Amino acid sequence: MPKTVILLKELPIHKELRVNKTVRIMKNIIYLIFSILLLSCSSSKIEKQVLNDFMNEQFIENFSFRVVIKQPISRILPLEFYEKAYDDRNIRLGDMIRIRPESNPPFVWPVDTIEIKNLIEKYKNDSTNKLWIKRDFHRPKFELTDSKTMQANRSSLLEKYFGDNALEISKPIVTTNKKYAFLFFRIFNVGIYFGHTTYSVILMENKNNKWKTIETYSEFNIIN
């Protein structure tokens, strides 16, 4: 009988402990969710700044396109370009270099291969389902359109912009230290499949809270 009394007295304490433990777990979950959301918002803000600093730097004086494709280019492409350029860094100019910087040697490689491999691993399954929207761009002076709509025969957009330049661009990738960023862009002629096409990888650096292009990489010889 005494044992039964003791157990009955302990039950409220056990219940309180369970409640406190549940509350702590819930607080930790809420804190974790809040931290993830905060980090995501911060990353999105940086990526948006990279994008618009690039657009202002490259096109503010020579706005050479009237259309931007909603579907972003794969984020992995600029990383693969940079990795190939780094692998070919000791090949003599004129030999079978795949990708090379457009600046003059000696070339600088501010992002090492370990970081590149980590970024590739991080973004290899990244989906391009998140389309570009007008709010991503500062004062857009172009039309956003779906790539399939643009390519459809006799579409009103194809007729409207036939022969004009269109831009495709990847979502920026920012390095772990938030100091460098990669992106890939392509400019092509709407409806002219054998027209002039320009595409390059851009490496940008954060200088005094402003993203500046420090190197451009392009295909030198098209080999794998």
Summary of the structure (lengths in Angstrom):
residues: 224
radius of gyration: 25.6
end to end distance: 83.6
largest distance: 96.1
contacts: 584
relative contact order: 0.18
helix: 42%
strand: 21%
